[in-house]
Every structure is written in structure tokens, then in C-alpha cells.
Amino acid sequence: MASDLKQFVFDDVSKHNKTKDCWLIIDGKVYDVTPFMEDHPGGDEVLLAATGKDATDDFEDVGHSDDARAMMHKYLIGNVDKATVPTKRQYVAPADRVYNQDKTQDFVIKILQFLVPLVILGLAFAVRSYTKEKSA
């Protein structure tokens, strides 16, 4: 049976990325999981998120059961030419924020956040004591 399997190129497999037409690459094999979309315990979004790339890590990270692994053979449609699969993307850290050397604005805001409530509290006590003296 292994010799009967069709050989696919990554670009052809990655075009099948819709709910009604979904192919996955797992361990160098191509699976047409379209009939399984509605039955997948994680939902079709999980399968769609694994399209357009080598989904081997995604599949292994979940820790699928032996039953799930046994079920895969009925969706197998071929192999992918591993030379056409792009290498994994490297994580690129976001650029550092611009460092604000002039901290004056931040400092003024923090002082105001502290002083304004104190001034309001002081005014409230002053008004209260003033009105208390007049009524006494």
C-alpha cells in the first residue's frame, strides 16, 4: 500500500485549508481530514489551524490516544516531499520599545496622581471645619 500512495508537494497540500477541504501533514504523510472535521473532539478550528504547515508537533503535543492514531490510516492519501516543506519559523523577539530618557512627564503625572487627591481631601476638611465654626 505504501507504494500506492501519491507524492504531494507542500504548496499543493497547503491549498487545502478550508472546512470543506482540509488536508494535514503529519510525520511526512498527507491526510485528508475533511470527513472528520465535524467529529473532531477539539473542533474544526483546531484542524484548520494546523493547515499550511507541518502539523506533526501540533499532533504530538496534544497527546492523542492509540484509537486516534489507529483512525488516521483511513484518512491517509499520500506522502509529502519533505524537501518542499518549509523549515520551521524561528521566533523573532519584538523590537525593544523606545527608551524614554526624559522621564519628566511620567514623574509629573505620578506626583499629580498623589497630590490632587490630597488637595481635595484638605479642601474638604477646610470647608467642613469652616462650616462647623459658623454653625457653632
Rosetta silent file (secondary structure, phi, psi, omega in degrees, C-alpha in Angstrom):
SEQUENCE: MASDLKQFVFDDVSKHNKTKDCWLIIDGKVYDVTPFMEDHPGGDEVLLAATGKDATDDFEDVGHSDDARAMMHKYLIGNVDKATVPTKRQYVAPADRVYNQDKTQDFVIKILQFLVPLVILGLAFAVRSYTKEKSA
SCORE:     score description
SCORE:     0.000 S_00000001
   1 L     0.000  -33.873 -177.499    0.000    0.000    0.000 S_00000001
   2 H   -60.840  -32.463  179.973    2.870    2.408    0.738 S_00000001
   3 H   -76.505  -18.633  179.516    3.903    2.323   -2.925 S_00000001
   4 H   -80.753  -12.548 -176.058    0.332    3.187   -3.997 S_00000001
   5 L   -72.465  140.626 -179.581    0.410    6.483   -2.100 S_00000001
   6 E   -78.211  147.310  177.361    0.610    9.659   -4.119 S_00000001
   7 E   -97.225  125.416 -178.443    3.539   12.039   -3.659 S_00000001
   8 E  -112.454  155.827  173.151    2.489   15.639   -2.931 S_00000001
   9 L  -100.232  146.394 -175.654    4.341   18.932   -2.928 S_00000001
  10 H   -53.874  -43.432 -178.082    3.872   21.184    0.113 S_00000001
  11 H   -60.140  -36.838  178.170    2.323   24.029   -1.910 S_00000001
  12 H   -67.802  -40.816 -179.043   -0.398   21.695   -3.236 S_00000001
  13 H   -68.141  -40.222 -175.364   -1.225   20.414    0.249 S_00000001
  14 H   -67.659  -16.298  177.213   -1.310   23.901    1.794 S_00000001
  15 L   -73.031  -18.604 -178.337   -4.089   24.964   -0.622 S_00000001
  16 L   -92.485   78.195 -172.100   -6.466   22.565    1.121 S_00000001
  17 E  -132.061   35.222 -179.665   -7.146   24.743    4.166 S_00000001
  18 E  -123.118  165.140 -178.434  -10.920   25.105    4.375 S_00000001
  19 L   -59.446  -39.105 -178.007  -13.640   23.357    6.356 S_00000001
  20 L   -88.246    0.845 -179.479  -14.936   21.570    3.253 S_00000001
  21 E  -159.070   89.103 -172.376  -11.421   20.713    2.025 S_00000001
  22 E  -127.337  119.278  177.067   -8.816   20.158    4.744 S_00000001
  23 E  -118.525  143.434  178.330   -5.508   18.310    4.391 S_00000001
  24 E  -124.584  150.662  173.901   -2.853   17.927    7.086 S_00000001
  25 E  -109.548  118.158  177.577    0.802   16.921    7.028 S_00000001
  26 E  -134.243  122.709 -179.246    1.793   14.704    9.947 S_00000001
  27 L    54.011   39.451  177.047    5.100   12.808   10.013 S_00000001
  28 L    77.505    4.563  178.632    5.624   13.359    6.291 S_00000001
  29 E  -110.513  150.422 -179.040    2.248   11.876    5.402 S_00000001
  30 E  -105.807  129.085 -179.007   -0.724   13.735    3.933 S_00000001
  31 E  -120.916  130.284  172.744   -4.161   13.209    5.472 S_00000001
  32 E   -93.124   99.899 -175.358   -7.473   14.396    4.035 S_00000001
  33 L   -97.378   14.285 -179.672   -9.368   15.052    7.281 S_00000001
  34 H   -53.289  -46.413 -179.238  -12.349   16.750    5.626 S_00000001
  35 H   -66.824  -17.426 -175.984  -14.788   13.963    6.588 S_00000001
  36 H   -95.814   -3.567 -173.586  -13.552   14.149   10.203 S_00000001
  37 L   -55.637  -47.303 -176.213  -13.969   17.920   10.642 S_00000001
  38 L   -74.833  -23.202 -175.662  -17.333   17.784   12.425 S_00000001
  39 L   -93.821  -10.915 -176.888  -16.377   14.782   14.577 S_00000001
  40 L   -63.185  126.321 -176.744  -13.015   16.041   15.838 S_00000001
  41 L   -58.701  -29.851  179.996  -13.225   16.394   19.645 S_00000001
  42 L   -86.319   -3.599 -178.677  -11.251   19.662   19.555 S_00000001
  43 L    90.422  163.481 -177.246  -13.463   21.138   16.844 S_00000001
  44 H   -70.762  -22.276 -179.521  -12.711   22.026   13.262 S_00000001
  45 H   -62.440  -36.074 -179.759  -10.808   25.180   14.296 S_00000001
  46 H   -64.027  -44.236  179.871   -8.012   23.023   15.695 S_00000001
  47 H   -67.631  -41.629  179.794   -7.627   21.166   12.426 S_00000001
  48 H   -64.593  -33.414  179.204   -7.811   24.335   10.349 S_00000001
  49 H   -68.452  -20.037 -178.331   -5.105   25.934   12.497 S_00000001
  50 L   -93.234    0.520  179.492   -2.794   23.042   11.614 S_00000001
  51 L   -79.930  160.030  175.722   -3.110   23.504    7.832 S_00000001
  52 L    75.181   15.799  178.528   -0.418   25.135    5.729 S_00000001
  53 L  -159.832  174.508  173.236    2.431   23.727    7.818 S_00000001
  54 E   -78.784  112.566 -173.977    3.885   20.507    9.142 S_00000001
  55 L   -91.053   13.928 -177.525    1.363   19.662   11.872 S_00000001
  56 H   -58.693  -49.052 -178.947    3.454   16.903   13.441 S_00000001
  57 H   -62.719  -42.165  178.269    4.346   18.919   16.545 S_00000001
  58 H   -59.273  -43.625 -178.502    0.751   20.070   16.987 S_00000001
  59 H   -65.775  -45.057 -177.044   -0.459   16.476   16.743 S_00000001
  60 H   -71.363  -35.347 -178.148    2.156   15.105   19.146 S_00000001
  61 H   -63.938  -29.820 -178.184    1.785   17.906   21.709 S_00000001
  62 H   -72.559  -29.682 -179.032   -1.887   17.080   22.238 S_00000001
  63 L    77.447   57.832 -178.848   -1.125   13.500   23.209 S_00000001
  64 L   -64.999  150.469 -179.575   -3.612   11.666   21.010 S_00000001
  65 L   -73.841  168.649  176.432   -4.871    8.269   22.109 S_00000001
  66 H   -64.088  -34.800  177.927   -3.999    4.980   20.428 S_00000001
  67 H   -63.244  -40.539  179.436   -7.533    4.934   18.982 S_00000001
  68 H   -65.449  -41.125  179.018   -6.954    8.321   17.371 S_00000001
  69 H   -65.664  -37.401  179.205   -3.665    7.139   15.892 S_00000001
  70 H   -68.523  -31.287 -178.701   -5.342    3.970   14.568 S_00000001
  71 H   -70.968  -22.090 -174.600   -8.079    6.069   12.994 S_00000001
  72 H   -61.826  -31.901 -173.553   -5.558    8.081   10.951 S_00000001
  73 H   -60.431  -29.514 -178.370   -4.941    5.359    8.362 S_00000001
  74 H   -76.494  -12.131  177.932   -8.382    5.812    6.790 S_00000001
  75 H  -102.552   -3.912 -178.790   -7.611    9.498    6.057 S_00000001
  76 E   -68.133  126.481  179.685   -4.133    8.861    4.614 S_00000001
  77 E  -122.521  -10.020  179.467   -3.932    9.926    0.949 S_00000001
  78 E   169.748 -168.696  177.773   -0.202   10.203    0.309 S_00000001
  79 E  -117.200  157.180  176.782    3.225   11.446    1.292 S_00000001
  80 E  -107.315  141.988  174.956    4.679   14.917    1.111 S_00000001
  81 L   -70.858  108.276 -173.418    8.029   15.661   -0.487 S_00000001
  82 H   -62.399  -22.725  178.630    9.924   16.752    2.625 S_00000001
  83 H   -68.783  -21.791 -178.479   12.244   18.936    0.552 S_00000001
  84 H   -92.466   -9.722  179.755    9.279   21.185   -0.291 S_00000001
  85 L   -78.947  125.261 -179.419    8.143   21.646    3.324 S_00000001
  86 L   -65.851  150.830  177.599    9.427   24.997    4.618 S_00000001
  87 L   -68.129  159.090 -178.922   11.620   24.947    7.670 S_00000001
  88 L   -64.206  142.384  179.238   10.060   25.941   10.948 S_00000001
  89 L   -73.339  136.354  176.955    9.883   29.639   11.526 S_00000001
  90 L   -83.051  144.807  177.507   12.242   30.945   14.159 S_00000001
  91 L   -70.149  127.793  176.879   10.843   33.106   16.931 S_00000001
  92 L  -111.993  117.772 -178.816   11.758   36.725   16.403 S_00000001
  93 L   -67.309  143.232  178.311   11.577   38.803   19.537 S_00000001
  94 L   -64.531  151.255  179.602    9.716   42.082   19.178 S_00000001
  95 L   -63.899  145.619  178.976   11.847   45.187   18.897 S_00000001
  96 L   -63.510  146.856  175.864   12.510   46.979   22.165 S_00000001
  97 L   -67.288  154.518  178.108   10.320   49.894   22.958 S_00000001
  98 L   -67.083  127.560 -178.361   11.920   53.275   22.551 S_00000001
  99 L   -77.667  126.795 -179.404   13.514   54.165   25.849 S_00000001
 100 L   -89.087  101.409 -179.172   12.199   57.444   27.232 S_00000001
 101 L   -76.077  -24.705  178.278   15.230   59.215   28.635 S_00000001
 102 L   -92.713   93.450 -176.935   13.162   62.232   29.588 S_00000001
 103 L   -85.830    8.997 -175.386   11.163   60.832   32.481 S_00000001
 104 H   -58.562  -46.875 -178.185    9.843   64.285   33.413 S_00000001
 105 H   -62.065  -44.417  178.799    6.334   63.683   32.060 S_00000001
 106 H   -61.936  -40.711 -179.111    6.000   60.343   33.834 S_00000001
 107 H   -65.524  -43.692 -179.710    7.253   61.878   37.066 S_00000001
 108 H   -62.615  -41.769 -179.735    4.836   64.830   36.875 S_00000001
 109 H   -63.510  -43.549  179.708    1.888   62.521   36.259 S_00000001
 110 H   -64.799  -40.229  178.305    2.775   60.342   39.241 S_00000001
 111 H   -63.931  -43.939  179.949    3.152   63.371   41.512 S_00000001
 112 H   -63.883  -38.811  178.323   -0.179   64.772   40.342 S_00000001
 113 H   -62.496  -26.272  178.662   -1.885   61.429   40.919 S_00000001
 114 H   -88.058  -42.144 -173.699   -0.671   61.630   44.506 S_00000001
 115 H   -77.578  -39.182 -176.105   -1.147   65.346   45.184 S_00000001
 116 H   -58.243  -48.206  177.338   -4.560   66.023   43.629 S_00000001
 117 H   -62.244  -35.590  177.665   -6.452   63.643   45.965 S_00000001
 118 H   -65.502  -40.841  178.799   -4.582   65.113   48.956 S_00000001
 119 H   -64.152  -42.927  179.401   -5.519   68.670   47.942 S_00000001
 120 H   -63.568  -42.289  178.657   -9.176   67.636   47.510 S_00000001
 121 H   -63.869  -42.410  177.596   -9.140   65.938   50.919 S_00000001
 122 H   -62.109  -43.185  177.866   -7.550   69.027   52.502 S_00000001
 123 H   -63.368  -39.068  179.384  -10.173   71.304   50.932 S_00000001
 124 H   -62.901  -43.516  177.459  -12.952   69.034   52.189 S_00000001
 125 H   -65.754  -38.631  179.789  -11.628   69.245   55.762 S_00000001
 126 H   -64.688  -44.679  179.549  -11.197   73.020   55.483 S_00000001
 127 H   -64.266  -41.762 -178.897  -14.773   73.519   54.256 S_00000001
 128 H   -64.408  -45.140 -179.379  -16.100   71.213   56.969 S_00000001
 129 H   -68.544  -34.416  178.383  -14.251   72.967   59.768 S_00000001
 130 H   -66.526  -44.184  179.879  -15.244   76.381   58.401 S_00000001
 131 H   -71.525  -27.044  178.447  -18.939   75.441   58.240 S_00000001
 132 H   -70.330  -40.850  178.138  -18.733   73.848   61.701 S_00000001
 133 H   -63.950  -39.713 -178.757  -17.361   77.072   63.227 S_00000001
 134 H   -67.743  -36.457 -177.718  -20.136   79.164   61.658 S_00000001
 135 H   -80.474  -17.336 -178.418  -22.878   76.877   62.919 S_00000001
 136 L   -85.869    0.000    0.000  -21.477   76.700   66.450 S_00000001
